[in-house]
Amino acid sequence: MKEEYFLIEMIKRYPALESCNKDILEACKAIIECYSNHGKLLLCGNGGSCSDADHMVGELMKNFEMKRPVDDGLRNRMMLVAGDKGELIANKLQTALPAISLNTHVALYSAIANDIGADLVFAQQILGYGEKNDVLIAISTSGNSQNIVDAVITAKAVGLTVIALTGQSGGEMKQYCDIAVCVPADNTAEIQELHLPVYHTICRIVENKFFQTI
């Protein structure tokens, strides 16, 4: 299976991540189910984990490793709207896997922090964006960041599936998550170094599921 190939390739480069195989596959399964049911991913993190959330969105919202042409129905509708120009746009656009980083809405982020409380900057957005078939990917090296813990609790109450990407202990948030990918490290920098191949592998598996041509 292609999933096994991607995991084997990851473990060749990062042998320590073999312990995360099962949880990575469970995370992929949840994300694939989300997209199959027309859901979306919400992602959040602080500092370096904020960058990881943004990075993962970049791999999902446009092509990562595979071609993602738009379907003929959309191409035809764009041609009806704007003729050759519509066709040109359609030929450049790529099918997206919907994902939103909750770190990027600066004005909203600052308004929530000022009016409600900084610990709730992600929770409030989940309340606004989150729907039953969605998935939250919560990234925290310690698993104890209060704004991440509050986001996870809110996501569970709203009905989202919650995936944690964290360090070895899992921290406080682990108890509230459906799936916890706890990389085998305790130091922040080392945890972040291991998070990158984990979410790249997740993106490869998910993209392959929806866009493989053979």
C-alpha positions as CSV (number, residue, x, y, z in Angstrom):
1,M,0.0,0.0,0.0
2,K,1.1,3.5,-0.7
3,E,0.6,4.6,2.9
4,E,3.2,2.0,4.0
5,Y,5.7,3.2,1.4
6,F,5.5,6.8,2.7
7,L,5.9,5.6,6.3
8,I,8.9,3.4,5.4
9,E,10.5,6.3,3.6
10,M,10.0,8.5,6.6
11,I,11.4,5.9,9.0
12,K,14.5,5.5,6.9
13,R,15.3,9.1,7.4
14,Y,14.0,9.4,11.0
15,P,14.1,5.9,12.7
16,A,12.9,7.3,16.0
17,L,9.5,7.9,14.4
18,E,8.7,4.2,14.0
19,S,6.9,4.4,17.4
20,C,4.4,6.9,15.9
21,N,3.4,4.7,12.9
22,K,0.0,3.7,14.2
23,D,-1.0,7.2,15.3
24,I,0.2,8.8,12.1
25,L,-2.0,6.3,10.1
26,E,-4.9,7.0,12.4
27,A,-4.5,10.7,11.8
28,C,-4.4,10.2,8.1
29,K,-7.6,8.1,8.3
30,A,-9.4,10.8,10.2
31,I,-8.3,13.6,7.8
32,I,-9.3,11.5,4.7
33,E,-12.7,10.8,6.3
34,C,-13.0,14.6,7.0
35,Y,-12.4,15.5,3.4
36,S,-14.5,12.7,2.1
37,N,-17.4,14.2,4.1
38,H,-16.7,17.7,2.7
39,G,-15.1,18.9,6.0
40,K,-12.1,21.0,6.5
41,L,-9.0,21.1,8.7
42,L,-8.4,23.8,11.3
43,L,-4.9,24.1,12.7
44,C,-3.2,26.1,15.5
45,G,0.1,26.4,17.3
46,N,2.4,28.9,19.0
47,G,5.8,30.1,17.9
48,G,7.5,27.4,15.8
49,S,4.3,25.4,16.0
50,C,2.4,28.3,14.5
51,S,4.8,28.1,11.5
52,D,4.2,24.4,11.3
53,A,0.4,25.0,11.1
54,D,0.9,27.5,8.4
55,H,3.3,25.2,6.6
56,M,0.9,22.3,6.6
57,V,-1.9,24.5,5.2
58,G,0.4,25.4,2.3
59,E,0.9,21.7,1.5
60,L,-2.9,21.1,1.5
61,M,-4.4,24.1,-0.1
62,K,-2.4,23.6,-3.4
63,N,-0.4,20.8,-4.8
64,F,2.3,19.3,-2.6
65,E,3.8,16.5,-4.8
66,M,1.0,15.6,-7.2
67,K,-0.9,17.3,-9.9
68,R,-4.4,18.5,-8.9
69,P,-6.2,19.8,-12.0
70,V,-9.6,21.2,-11.4
71,D,-12.6,19.1,-12.6
72,D,-14.1,19.6,-16.1
73,G,-17.3,21.0,-14.6
74,L,-15.5,23.9,-13.1
75,R,-13.4,24.5,-16.2
76,N,-16.5,24.6,-18.3
77,R,-18.3,27.0,-16.0
78,M,-15.2,29.3,-16.0
79,M,-15.2,29.3,-19.8
80,L,-18.9,30.2,-19.8
81,V,-18.1,33.2,-17.5
82,A,-15.0,34.4,-19.3
83,G,-14.3,32.4,-22.4
84,D,-10.5,31.9,-23.1
85,K,-9.6,33.9,-20.0
86,G,-11.7,31.6,-17.9
87,E,-10.0,28.5,-19.4
88,L,-6.6,30.0,-18.7
89,I,-7.5,30.5,-15.1
90,A,-8.9,27.0,-14.8
91,N,-5.8,25.6,-16.3
92,K,-3.6,27.2,-13.6
93,L,-5.8,26.6,-10.6
94,Q,-5.3,23.5,-8.5
95,T,-7.9,21.5,-6.5
96,A,-7.5,22.3,-2.8
97,L,-7.9,20.3,0.4
98,P,-9.5,22.9,2.6
99,A,-7.4,23.9,5.6
100,I,-7.3,27.1,7.7
101,S,-4.6,28.2,10.1
102,L,-6.1,29.9,13.1
103,N,-2.9,31.9,13.5
104,T,-3.2,34.1,10.5
105,H,-6.2,36.4,11.1
106,V,-4.2,39.1,12.9
107,A,-7.0,41.6,13.5
108,L,-9.4,39.0,14.8
109,Y,-6.7,37.4,16.8
110,S,-5.9,40.7,18.5
111,A,-9.5,41.5,19.1
112,I,-10.1,38.2,20.8
113,A,-7.0,38.6,22.9
114,N,-8.0,42.1,24.0
115,D,-11.8,41.6,24.5
116,I,-12.1,38.0,25.6
117,G,-8.6,36.8,26.6
118,A,-5.4,35.6,25.0
119,D,-6.0,32.0,26.1
120,L,-9.1,31.9,23.9
121,V,-7.7,33.2,20.6
122,F,-8.1,29.7,19.0
123,A,-11.1,28.5,20.9
124,Q,-13.2,31.5,19.7
125,Q,-12.3,30.8,16.1
126,I,-13.2,27.2,16.4
127,L,-16.6,28.2,17.7
128,G,-17.0,30.3,14.6
129,Y,-15.5,28.0,11.9
130,G,-15.9,24.5,13.4
131,E,-18.4,22.1,12.0
132,K,-19.2,18.5,12.8
133,N,-17.2,16.8,10.0
134,D,-14.1,19.0,10.6
135,V,-10.8,18.1,12.1
136,L,-8.6,20.2,14.5
137,I,-4.8,19.7,14.3
138,A,-3.5,21.1,17.5
139,I,0.3,21.5,17.6
140,S,2.1,22.0,20.9
141,T,5.6,20.7,21.8
142,S,4.7,20.6,25.5
143,G,1.0,19.8,25.2
144,N,0.4,22.3,28.0
145,S,0.0,25.6,26.1
146,Q,-3.2,27.0,27.6
147,N,-4.6,28.4,24.4
148,I,-4.1,25.1,22.7
149,V,-5.7,23.1,25.6
150,D,-8.7,25.5,25.5
151,A,-8.9,25.1,21.7
152,V,-8.9,21.3,22.0
153,I,-11.6,21.3,24.7
154,T,-13.8,23.6,22.6
155,A,-13.3,21.6,19.5
156,K,-14.4,18.4,21.2
157,A,-17.5,20.2,22.5
158,V,-18.3,21.4,19.0
159,G,-18.0,17.9,17.6
160,L,-14.7,18.1,15.8
161,T,-12.2,15.2,15.6
162,V,-9.0,16.4,17.4
163,I,-5.5,15.4,16.4
164,A,-2.6,16.4,18.6
165,L,0.9,16.8,17.3
166,T,3.1,17.0,20.4
167,G,6.1,15.7,22.4
168,Q,6.7,12.5,24.2
169,S,4.6,13.1,27.3
170,G,1.6,14.5,25.4
171,G,1.0,17.0,28.2
172,E,-2.5,18.1,29.4
173,M,-4.1,18.2,26.0
174,K,-3.5,14.6,25.2
175,Q,-6.4,13.5,27.4
176,Y,-8.9,15.5,25.3
177,C,-7.6,14.4,21.9
178,D,-9.0,11.6,19.7
179,I,-5.5,10.9,18.2
180,A,-2.2,12.0,19.7
181,V,1.0,11.8,17.6
182,C,3.6,12.1,20.4
183,V,7.1,12.2,18.9
184,P,9.8,10.6,21.0
185,A,11.6,13.7,22.2
186,D,11.3,16.1,25.2
187,N,13.4,19.1,24.0
188,T,11.4,21.7,22.1
189,A,13.8,22.0,19.2
190,E,14.1,18.2,18.8
191,I,10.3,17.9,19.0
192,Q,9.8,20.5,16.2
193,E,12.5,18.8,14.1
194,L,10.5,15.5,14.3
195,H,7.1,17.2,13.7
196,L,8.1,18.3,10.1
197,P,8.6,14.7,8.7
198,V,5.4,13.7,10.5
199,Y,3.2,16.3,8.9
200,H,4.9,16.0,5.5
201,T,4.1,12.3,5.6
202,I,0.5,12.9,6.6
203,C,0.2,15.4,3.7
204,R,1.8,12.9,1.2
205,I,-0.6,10.1,2.3
206,V,-3.7,12.3,2.2
207,E,-2.8,13.9,-1.1
208,N,-2.1,10.5,-2.7
209,K,-5.5,9.3,-1.5
210,F,-7.4,12.0,-3.4
211,F,-5.2,12.7,-6.4
212,Q,-3.3,9.5,-7.3
213,T,-3.7,8.8,-11.1
214,I,-2.6,5.2,-11.1
